[in-house]
């Protein structure tokens, strides 16, 4: 059986890593990107044992020149990408508009929006040429609702949802599917990154309820890509049972 090819950004941990694992087990070869080269190499070794061929791309998705150089390095036979998972993203800080760190804003905009665009532009051209493909972008409940102290993060995730909707319209004539996955609270490195390594503060985010886990979202992504050719899951919101909105949780 011919293997499919998936490119996953931000594959060194969390949703990206679990998506790589589930696709490796389901007949995919993988192109994995990230900024932590040692982690990428460990993951490649693991997934190679699952029978997947793996290419690693080590670059900063915020830097267009690095993105272009990395994608240009992909061999021709690997450019027949069936699935692109735009997973790279982050939240930085939790402060109101008047006192937030502008560097945090730039990091979120450059990663969550511009990085996604840089990768999607190149890969969508490859998919158009082959008249098939599927682009899945990870948004958030913050792409559905806004909440205080998350002004720019919510703005970037609303942008991901809007960009995906527009790409869906633009790429439909080329037989390219586009989907958005919007998770609620997922216990990954998300809060640790948001709080700049403060483990105690990050742990409190998930206290008193059972959050989603990265594997839950990876399984959702696999469900989306495993639908028949005539089915496109445009947009899906996945929440923990205990979370009813962006800021409302039932805690013990």
C-alpha positions in Angstrom: 0.0 0.0 0.0 1.4 3.4 -1.0 1.9 5.6 2.0 0.5 9.1 2.3 2.7 12.1 3.3 1.8 14.6 6.1 3.7 17.7 7.1 3.2 18.8 10.7 4.5 22.1 12.1 5.4 22.3 15.8 5.8 18.6 16.1 8.2 18.4 19.1 5.5 18.1 21.7 1.8 18.2 22.5 -0.8 18.0 19.7 1.9 18.0 17.0 3.7 15.1 18.5 0.6 13.0 19.1 -0.6 13.7 15.6 2.7 12.5 14.2 2.3 9.3 16.3 -1.2 8.5 15.2 -0.5 9.2 11.5 2.7 7.1 11.6 0.6 4.2 12.8 -1.9 4.7 10.0 0.2 4.6 6.8 1.7 8.0 6.7 5.3 9.2 6.1 6.1 12.4 7.9 7.7 15.8 7.5 8.1 17.2 11.0 9.1 20.8 11.8 10.2 22.5 15.0 12.8 24.6 16.7 14.1 21.9 19.1 16.4 19.7 17.0 17.2 17.2 19.7 13.5 16.5 20.3 12.9 16.2 16.5 15.7 13.6 16.3 14.3 11.6 19.2 10.8 11.6 17.6 12.2 10.5 14.3 13.9 7.6 15.9 10.7 6.6 17.6 8.5 6.9 14.6 11.0 5.1 12.3 10.4 2.1 14.5 6.7 2.4 13.7 7.7 2.0 10.0 7.3 5.6 9.0 9.9 7.4 6.9 10.6 10.8 8.5 12.1 14.1 7.2 13.0 16.7 9.8 12.9 20.5 9.1 14.6 22.6 11.8 13.7 26.2 11.5 11.9 29.2 13.2 8.4 29.5 11.6 8.4 33.2 12.4 11.2 33.8 9.9 10.0 33.7 6.3 13.5 33.1 4.8 14.0 30.1 7.1 10.5 28.7 6.2 11.2 29.1 2.5 14.7 27.6 2.7 13.4 24.6 4.7 10.5 23.9 2.3 12.8 24.3 -0.7 14.9 21.5 0.8 12.1 19.0 0.6 12.9 16.5 -2.2 10.5 16.5 -5.1 9.0 13.1 -4.4 8.2 14.3 -0.8 6.3 17.4 -2.1 3.2 15.3 -2.9 1.9 16.2 0.5 -1.5 14.8 1.3 -2.0 16.5 4.7 -0.6 19.7 6.1 -1.2 20.2 9.8 -0.6 23.8 10.8 -0.1 23.1 14.5 2.7 25.5 15.5 1.3 28.2 17.8 1.5 29.6 21.3 0.0 32.0 23.9 2.5 34.4 25.5 1.5 36.3 28.6 -1.9 36.9 30.2 -2.3 40.7 30.7 -4.7 43.4 29.6 -4.2 45.6 26.5 -2.8 48.5 28.4 0.0 46.6 30.2 0.8 43.6 28.0 4.3 43.1 26.6 4.5 44.1 23.0 7.2 41.4 22.4 4.6 38.8 23.4 2.1 40.2 20.8 4.7 40.0 18.1 5.7 36.5 19.0 2.0 35.3 18.9 1.2 37.2 15.6 4.4 36.0 13.9 3.9 32.4 15.0 0.2 31.9 15.0 -0.7 33.9 11.9 2.3 34.7 9.7 4.0 31.4 10.2 0.9 29.6 9.2 0.5 31.7 6.1 4.2 31.2 5.1 3.8 27.4 5.2 0.3 27.3 3.7 1.3 29.5 0.7 4.0 27.1 -0.5 2.2 23.8 0.3 -1.1 24.9 -1.1 0.6 25.5 -4.5 1.9 21.9 -4.4 -1.6 20.6 -3.6 -3.1 22.7 -6.4 -0.6 21.2 -8.8 -1.6 17.6 -7.8 -5.3 18.5 -7.5 -5.6 17.0 -4.0 -4.6 17.6 -0.4 -5.9 18.6 3.0 -4.9 21.6 5.1 -5.8 21.4 8.8 -5.1 24.4 11.0 -5.3 24.3 14.8 -7.3 27.3 16.1 -8.9 27.3 19.6 -12.0 28.1 21.6 -10.2 31.5 21.7 -11.0 31.6 18.0 -14.7 31.4 18.8 -14.8 33.6 21.8 -12.8 36.4 23.3 -11.8 36.7 26.9 -10.1 39.4 29.1 -6.3 39.4 29.2 -6.2 37.3 26.0 -6.7 40.2 23.6 -4.0 39.3 21.1 -4.0 35.6 21.5 -7.8 35.5 20.9 -7.2 37.8 17.9 -4.6 35.5 16.4 -6.9 32.4 16.8 -9.8 34.3 15.3 -7.5 35.0 12.4 -6.7 31.3 12.0 -10.4 30.5 11.8 -11.0 33.3 9.2 -7.9 32.4 7.2 -9.0 28.8 7.1 -12.6 29.7 6.0 -11.2 31.9 3.2 -8.7 29.2 2.1 -11.6 26.7 2.0 -13.4 28.8 -0.5 -10.2 29.5 -2.6 -9.0 26.0 -2.7 -12.3 24.1 -3.2 -12.1 24.4 -7.0 -8.7 22.6 -6.8 -10.1 19.6 -4.9 -8.1 20.7 -1.8 -9.8 20.3 1.6 -9.5 22.8 4.4 -10.4 22.2 8.0 -10.1 23.9 11.4 -9.8 22.2 14.8 -10.6 24.4 17.8 -9.7 22.8 21.1 -10.7 23.9 24.5 -8.3 23.4 27.5 -5.7 20.8 26.5 -3.0 19.8 29.0 0.2 20.3 27.1 3.1 22.8 27.3 0.6 25.5 26.4 0.2 27.1 29.9 3.9 26.5 30.7 4.8 28.6 27.6 2.1 31.2 28.3 3.5 31.7 31.9 7.1 31.6 30.7 8.1 28.5 32.5 6.2 29.1 35.8 5.3 25.4 36.5 3.2 26.2 39.6 1.0 28.7 37.8 0.7 26.5 34.7 -0.4 23.5 36.8 -3.2 25.5 38.4 -4.9 26.0 35.0 -5.9 22.3 35.0 -6.7 21.9 38.7 -10.1 20.5 39.7 -11.2 19.1 36.3 -10.2 16.7 33.6 -8.8 18.6 30.6 -8.4 17.4 27.1 -5.1 15.6 26.3 -3.1 16.0 23.2 -4.1 12.5 22.0 -7.7 13.6 22.0 -7.0 16.3 19.5 -4.7 14.0 17.5 -7.5 11.4 17.2 -9.8 14.2 16.0 -7.4 15.2 13.3 -7.1 11.6 12.2 -10.9 11.3 12.0 -10.9 14.4 9.8 -8.3 13.1 7.4 -9.7 9.6 7.2 -13.1 10.8 5.9 -14.1 9.8 2.3 -13.0 12.0 -0.6 -16.5 13.6 -0.8 -16.5 14.6 2.9 -14.8 17.8 4.3 -15.1 18.6 8.0 -14.9 22.4 7.8 -14.7 23.2 11.5 -14.8 21.3 14.7 -14.8 22.5 18.3 -13.6 20.0 21.0 -14.1 20.8 24.7 -13.5 19.0 27.9 -16.8 17.9 29.4 -16.1 20.2 32.4 -15.5 23.3 30.2 -18.6 25.1 28.9 -17.0 28.2 27.4 -13.6 29.8 27.1 -13.6 30.8 30.8 -16.2 28.6 32.4 -15.2 25.3 34.1 -16.8 23.0 36.5 -14.1 22.3 39.1 -14.2 19.9 42.0 
